[in-house]
Amino acid sequence: MKDIDIKISFAVMGMMIILVGVFQSWGVALSILNLCLISAVMSMGVNIQWGFAGLINFGVMGFLAIGGLATVLISVPPVIEAWSAGGLGILFSGVFIILTVLIVFVINKKFYNFKYKNYLVFIIIILSIPLLKIFSGPSISKIESINAATSGFLGGMNLPIIFSWFFGGALSAGVAYIIGKICLGLRSDYLAISTLLISGIIVSIVKHEEWLSRGVKNVIGLKRPAPYEVDLQNSDWFNNLIEFLNTSKLSKILNNIERQDLLSQLVISSSGVFVKLCFALIFLFVVCFLLYFSEKALRSPWGRMMRAIRDNEDAAKAMGKNVVKQHLFIFMLGSAIIGFAGAMLVTYDGLFTPSSYQPLRYTFLIWVMVLLGGTGNNYGAILGAFVVWFIWIQSAPFALFIINLFTSQLADTNAIKLHLINSIPYFRYFMMGLGLLLVMRYRPKGLLPEKILKN
């Protein structure tokens, strides 16, 4: 793979996004760009696990939910009434969980050769569940009854939301450590199944533990690292900027009232574009930062070691490499990046909706990005994210255009035309499947295959 292929690929994607801005709107184009950048971070996290180490993690959805939960725990103001009602019980329950986990780890470490070790761990876990329910149940009921329509949860730390991105990564890494200790010894297919099931458990907890995340009631009005549209519309500098940029258009209108109305409309529409542009710059910095250090890691001795472990574990073990330790580290690293991306996504949306975490969108679509872009190639993971998300979003408008073009001679009430228009939401699945089949047939290693690095 040559560098010219990378440049051409990203130039084509950039041109496609620009065309969306020209023919649809710049707000839509920037929304696509922002979600492509967030998806690029997700796919890079998966690519580090699968492309660098050969670990199959189908629990992407769970780590994204953890990152999303971090935005609530960090940025939302604390609900004082809820803490007064049941905060002490929740803290006590947290200490109980930590002690239980520590006991399990001590048993696994100190009684490694004990014949009935697994039975003892199983009994401890089973007994801890009803005990935890006894400790936390009354406190949870009290918390969820405090202003249930507007709060009903403990809230967060009321810190800037940008901190939640790092907290989401750290929290995801911590959960990945526990999962890795349990599951990384499994065969690859069992590892995929177990991580998928565990991610479902995580999402179920986030969805139903209302005292922690409000559950299906959702958390809205989250903070953002970019300005608000209303603030921009009321600021003099932004109004003067939009007036300066549209001088030629405004000068053609002689009536002051009409000109002021047009300026107001331009300010309103431009404020949304400006906010999306601010997000795009922040997300682009994150992607470039991760890409730089991922490339450095890939070319380092550590990166060569990880590829050696990926290609032949037995040979790596014979060379004295601690495969288990390295697998656990890279599983935590990739999960931390995925959790970081989950916090970015919730920050961009401005709300946390646990019910939206579905395996199709937040696991398998991310895997399609990695496979289509090129496994083991950081640039391929980013390109795959852009291509897949662009197709996912633009399939519906493209399908509507094609249907209207070929059925222009038919009446609007024609049954065939109505059926085709009603089927537009499913066209994206057809396009995604067709694109993946074509790439796997003609570019089985992805659009940007893994580069063979010279030592």
C-alpha positions in Angstrom: 0.0 0.0 0.0 1.4 3.4 -1.0 0.9 6.7 0.7 -0.7 8.0 -2.5 -3.6 5.5 -1.9 -4.2 7.0 1.5 -4.2 10.6 0.1 -6.5 9.7 -2.7 -8.9 7.8 -0.5 -9.3 10.6 2.0 -9.5 13.2 -0.7 -12.4 11.3 -2.3 -14.2 11.1 1.1 -13.6 14.8 1.7 -15.0 15.6 -1.7 -18.1 13.5 -1.0 -18.7 15.4 2.3 -18.3 18.7 0.5 -20.8 17.7 -2.2 -23.3 16.9 0.6 -22.7 20.5 1.9 -23.2 22.0 -1.6 -26.3 20.0 -2.6 -28.0 19.4 0.8 -26.7 21.7 3.5 -23.5 22.5 5.4 -25.2 21.5 8.6 -25.8 18.0 7.3 -22.3 17.8 5.9 -20.7 18.8 9.3 -23.0 16.4 11.2 -21.8 13.5 8.9 -18.2 14.6 9.4 -18.6 14.7 13.2 -20.2 11.3 13.4 -17.5 10.0 11.0 -14.8 11.3 13.3 -16.4 9.8 16.4 -16.8 6.5 14.6 -13.2 6.7 13.5 -12.2 6.7 17.2 -14.4 3.7 17.9 -13.0 1.8 14.9 -9.4 2.6 16.0 -10.1 1.1 19.4 -11.4 -2.1 17.8 -8.5 -2.1 15.3 -6.0 -2.0 18.2 -7.6 -5.0 19.7 -8.2 -7.0 16.6 -5.7 -5.7 14.1 -2.7 -5.5 16.6 -3.4 -8.5 18.8 -6.1 -10.6 17.1 -8.6 -10.2 20.0 -12.2 -10.5 19.0 -14.2 -8.0 21.1 -17.9 -8.0 20.4 -18.6 -6.0 23.5 -18.1 -2.6 21.8 -21.7 -1.6 22.7 -21.0 -2.1 26.4 -17.9 0.0 26.5 -19.6 2.8 24.6 -22.4 2.7 27.1 -19.8 3.0 29.9 -18.3 6.0 28.2 -21.8 7.5 27.8 -22.5 6.9 31.5 -19.3 8.8 32.4 -20.7 12.0 30.9 -23.6 11.8 33.4 -21.4 10.9 36.4 -19.0 13.8 35.6 -20.9 16.7 34.1 -24.4 16.5 35.7 -24.9 18.5 38.9 -25.5 16.3 42.0 -29.0 15.9 43.2 -28.6 16.9 46.9 -32.0 15.5 48.0 -31.2 12.1 46.5 -27.8 12.0 48.2 -29.5 12.9 51.5 -32.1 10.2 51.1 -30.0 7.2 50.1 -26.4 8.3 49.2 -24.9 6.6 52.3 -26.5 3.3 51.5 -25.1 3.4 47.9 -21.6 4.2 49.2 -21.8 1.3 51.6 -22.9 -1.0 48.7 -20.0 0.2 46.6 -17.6 -0.7 49.4 -19.3 -4.1 49.6 -18.8 -4.7 45.9 -15.1 -3.7 46.0 -14.5 -6.0 49.0 -16.2 -8.9 47.2 -14.1 -8.4 44.1 -10.9 -8.2 46.2 -11.8 -11.4 48.0 -12.4 -13.2 44.6 -9.0 -12.0 43.3 -7.2 -13.0 46.5 -8.7 -16.5 46.3 -7.7 -16.8 42.7 -4.2 -15.7 43.4 -3.5 -17.4 46.8 -5.4 -20.6 46.3 -4.5 -21.2 42.6 -4.0 -25.0 43.1 -7.0 -25.4 45.5 -9.2 -28.2 44.1 -12.5 -26.5 44.9 -11.4 -22.9 44.2 -14.0 -22.3 41.4 -16.8 -23.6 43.6 -15.8 -21.3 46.4 -15.7 -18.3 44.1 -19.1 -19.3 42.7 -20.6 -19.5 46.2 -19.2 -16.1 47.2 -20.6 -14.4 44.1 -24.0 -16.1 44.5 -24.3 -15.1 48.2 -23.1 -11.5 47.5 -26.0 -10.8 45.2 -28.9 -11.0 47.8 -26.7 -9.3 50.4 -26.1 -6.4 48.0 -29.8 -6.2 47.4 -30.5 -6.0 51.1 -27.9 -3.2 51.6 -28.8 -1.2 48.5 -32.5 -1.9 47.9 -34.0 0.6 50.4 -31.6 3.4 49.4 -32.3 2.9 45.7 -36.1 3.1 46.3 -35.6 6.4 48.2 -33.4 7.9 45.6 -35.7 7.0 42.7 -38.7 8.5 44.5 -37.0 12.0 44.7 -38.6 14.1 42.0 -38.9 11.1 39.7 -40.1 13.1 36.7 -37.1 15.3 36.6 -34.3 13.6 38.5 -34.7 10.4 40.5 -31.0 9.7 40.4 -27.8 10.8 42.3 -26.5 13.0 39.5 -22.9 13.7 38.9 -19.9 15.9 39.9 -20.9 19.0 38.0 -17.4 19.2 36.3 -16.7 20.2 32.7 -17.9 17.5 30.3 -14.5 17.2 28.6 -13.3 15.5 31.8 -15.9 12.8 31.2 -14.1 11.7 28.1 -11.0 10.7 30.1 -13.1 9.3 32.9 -15.0 7.2 30.4 -11.8 5.8 29.0 -10.4 5.0 32.5 -13.7 3.4 33.6 -13.9 1.3 30.4 -10.3 0.2 31.0 -11.1 -0.9 34.5 -14.1 -2.9 33.4 -12.0 -4.4 30.6 -9.5 -5.5 33.2 -12.1 -7.5 35.1 -13.6 -8.9 31.8 -10.1 -9.7 30.5 -9.1 -11.6 33.7 -12.2 -13.8 33.2 -12.5 -14.1 29.4 -9.1 -13.7 27.7 -8.2 -17.3 28.3 -11.1 -18.4 26.2 -10.8 -19.5 22.5 -11.4 -16.7 20.0 -15.0 -17.7 19.2 -15.9 -18.1 22.9 -14.3 -14.8 23.6 -16.5 -13.1 21.0 -19.6 -14.7 22.4 -18.7 -13.9 26.0 -17.8 -10.2 25.3 -21.1 -9.8 23.4 -23.1 -11.2 26.3 -21.2 -9.1 28.9 -21.9 -6.0 26.9 -25.6 -6.8 27.0 -25.4 -7.1 30.8 -23.6 -3.7 31.0 -26.3 -2.0 28.8 -29.0 -3.7 30.8 -27.5 -2.4 34.1 -27.2 1.1 32.7 -30.8 1.0 31.3 -32.5 -0.3 34.5 -30.5 1.2 37.4 -32.3 4.5 37.4 -30.6 5.7 40.6 -27.4 5.8 38.6 -28.4 6.9 35.1 -32.1 7.7 35.1 -32.4 4.6 32.8 -35.0 4.9 30.1 -36.1 8.3 31.4 -32.8 9.6 29.7 -30.6 12.5 30.8 -31.0 15.6 28.7 -29.4 19.0 28.6 -25.8 17.8 29.1 -23.0 20.3 29.0 -20.9 20.7 25.9 -17.3 21.9 25.1 -18.7 24.1 22.3 -20.8 27.3 22.5 -24.6 27.2 22.5 -26.5 28.4 19.4 -28.7 30.8 21.5 -25.6 32.4 23.0 -24.1 32.9 19.6 -27.3 34.4 18.2 -27.3 37.0 21.1 -23.7 37.9 20.8 -22.7 41.0 18.9 -19.4 39.6 17.5 -21.2 36.7 15.8 -23.9 38.9 14.4 -21.2 41.2 13.0 -19.3 38.3 11.6 -22.3 36.9 9.7 -23.2 40.4 8.5 -19.6 40.8 7.1 -19.6 37.4 5.4 -23.0 38.1 3.7 -22.4 41.7 2.8 -23.0 41.2 -0.9 -26.3 39.4 -0.3 -27.6 41.9 2.3 -26.6 44.9 0.2 -29.1 43.9 -2.5 -32.0 44.4 -0.1 -32.9 48.1 0.3 -35.7 47.7 2.8 -34.1 47.7 6.3 -36.8 45.5 7.8 -36.4 42.8 5.2 -32.6 43.0 5.4 -32.8 42.6 9.2 -35.1 39.6 8.9 -32.7 38.0 6.4 -29.8 38.7 8.7 -31.6 37.1 11.6 -32.3 34.0 9.5 -28.6 33.8 8.5 -27.5 34.2 12.1 -29.8 31.4 13.2 -28.7 29.0 10.4 -25.1 29.9 10.8 -25.0 29.4 14.5 -25.8 25.7 14.1 -23.1 25.4 11.5 -20.6 27.2 13.7 -21.3 24.9 16.6 -20.9 21.8 14.5 -17.6 23.2 13.1 -16.3 23.7 16.7 -17.1 20.1 17.4 -15.4 19.0 14.2 -12.2 20.7 15.2 -12.2 19.1 18.6 -13.0 15.7 17.2 -10.4 16.1 14.4 -7.8 16.9 17.0 -8.7 13.7 19.0 -8.5 11.5 15.8 -5.1 13.0 14.8 -3.8 12.6 18.3 -4.8 8.9 18.5 -3.5 8.3 14.9 -0.1 9.8 15.7 0.5 7.7 18.8 -1.1 4.6 17.2 1.3 4.8 14.3 4.2 5.3 16.8 3.1 2.3 18.8 2.7 0.2 15.6 6.3 0.9 14.5 7.8 0.5 18.0 9.3 -2.8 19.4 6.1 -3.2 21.3 4.1 -3.0 18.1 6.3 -5.6 16.5 5.9 -7.8 19.5 2.1 -7.5 19.4 2.0 -8.5 15.7 4.3 -11.5 16.5 1.9 -12.6 19.2 -1.1 -12.1 16.9 0.5 -14.2 14.1 2.0 -17.0 16.2 1.3 -17.1 20.0 3.3 -20.3 20.5 6.4 -18.8 18.9 6.0 -15.6 21.0 5.8 -17.7 24.1 8.9 -19.6 23.1 10.7 -16.3 22.9 9.8 -15.5 26.5 6.9 -13.1 25.8 4.1 -12.9 28.4 1.2 -13.3 26.0 -1.5 -13.2 28.7 -0.2 -9.9 30.1 0.1 -8.3 26.7 -3.4 -9.5 25.7 -4.9 -8.0 28.8 -3.0 -4.7 28.3 -4.1 -4.2 24.7 -7.7 -5.3 25.6 -7.8 -2.6 28.2 -6.2 0.0 25.8 -8.7 -0.7 23.0 -11.6 -0.6 25.4 -10.4 2.7 26.9 -10.4 4.3 23.4 -13.9 2.9 22.8 -15.1 4.3 26.1 -13.5 7.6 25.2 -15.5 7.6 21.9 -18.7 6.7 23.8 -18.3 9.9 25.9 -17.6 11.9 22.8 -20.8 10.6 21.1 -23.1 11.5 24.1 -21.4 14.9 24.4 -22.2 15.6 20.7 -25.8 14.4 21.0 -26.3 16.4 24.3 -28.3 13.6 25.9 -27.8 10.1 27.3 -30.3 7.5 26.1 -29.4 4.0 27.3 -32.1 2.4 25.2 -30.4 3.5 22.0 -27.4 1.1 22.5 -28.2 -1.7 20.1 -25.7 -4.3 18.8 -26.3 -3.5 15.2 -25.3 0.1 15.4 -22.8 0.0 18.3 -21.0 -3.3 17.7 -21.4 -4.9 14.3 -21.4 -1.7 12.3 -18.1 -0.7 14.0 -16.6 -4.1 13.1 -17.7 -3.5 9.5 -15.8 -0.3 9.5 -12.6 -2.1 10.6 -13.0 -5.0 8.2 -13.9 -2.8 5.2 -11.2 -0.2 5.9 -8.4 -2.7 6.5 -7.5 -4.7 9.5 -4.3 -3.8 11.2 -4.1 -0.4 9.5 -4.9 2.7 11.5 -5.6 4.7 8.3 -7.8 1.9 7.1 -9.8 1.9 10.3 -10.4 5.7 9.9 -11.3 5.4 6.2 -13.6 2.5 7.0 -15.4 4.6 9.6 -15.9 7.4 7.1 -17.1 5.2 4.2 -19.5 3.1 6.3 -21.0 6.0 8.2 -21.4 8.0 5.0 -23.2 5.2 3.3 -25.3 4.6 6.4 -26.5 8.2 6.4 -26.7 8.9 2.7 -28.3 5.7 1.6 -31.8 7.0 2.3 -31.5 10.3 0.3 -29.7 8.4 -2.5 -32.5 5.8 -2.6 -35.2 8.5 -2.7 -33.4 10.2 -5.6 -33.1 7.0 -7.6 -36.7 6.0 -6.9 -38.0 9.5 -8.0 -35.8 9.4 -11.1 -37.1 6.0 -12.3 -40.7 6.5 -11.3 -41.1 10.0 -12.4 -43.7 8.9 -15.0 -45.8 7.2 -12.3 -48.5 8.9 -10.3 -47.8 9.7 -6.7 -50.5 7.3 -5.6 -49.1 4.4 -7.6 -48.8 1.3 -5.4 -45.3 0.3 -6.7 -43.9 3.8 -6.1 -45.4 4.0 -2.6 -44.0 0.6 -1.8 -40.5 1.6 -2.9 -40.7 4.9 -1.0 -41.8 3.1 2.2 -38.9 0.7 1.8 -36.3 3.4 1.8 -35.3 2.9 5.5 -34.2 -0.6 4.6 -32.1 0.4 1.7 -29.1 1.2 3.9 -28.9 -2.5 4.9 -28.8 -3.4 1.2 -26.1 -0.8 0.5 -24.1 -1.9 3.5 -24.2 -5.6 2.6 -23.5 -4.9 -1.0 -20.5 -2.7 -0.2 -19.1 -5.2 2.2 -19.5 -8.1 -0.3 -17.8 -6.1 -3.0 -14.9 -5.1 -0.8 -14.5 -8.7 0.5 -14.5 -10.0 -3.1 -12.2 -7.6 -4.7 -10.2 -6.2 -1.7 -10.3 -9.0 0.8 -7.7 -7.2 3.0 -9.7 -4.0 3.0 -9.6 -0.7 1.2 -6.3 0.1 2.8 -4.6 -3.2 3.7 -2.1 -3.6 6.5 1.3 -2.3 5.7 4.3 -4.6 5.8 6.7 -2.7 8.1 10.4 -3.2 7.7 12.3 -3.7 11.0 
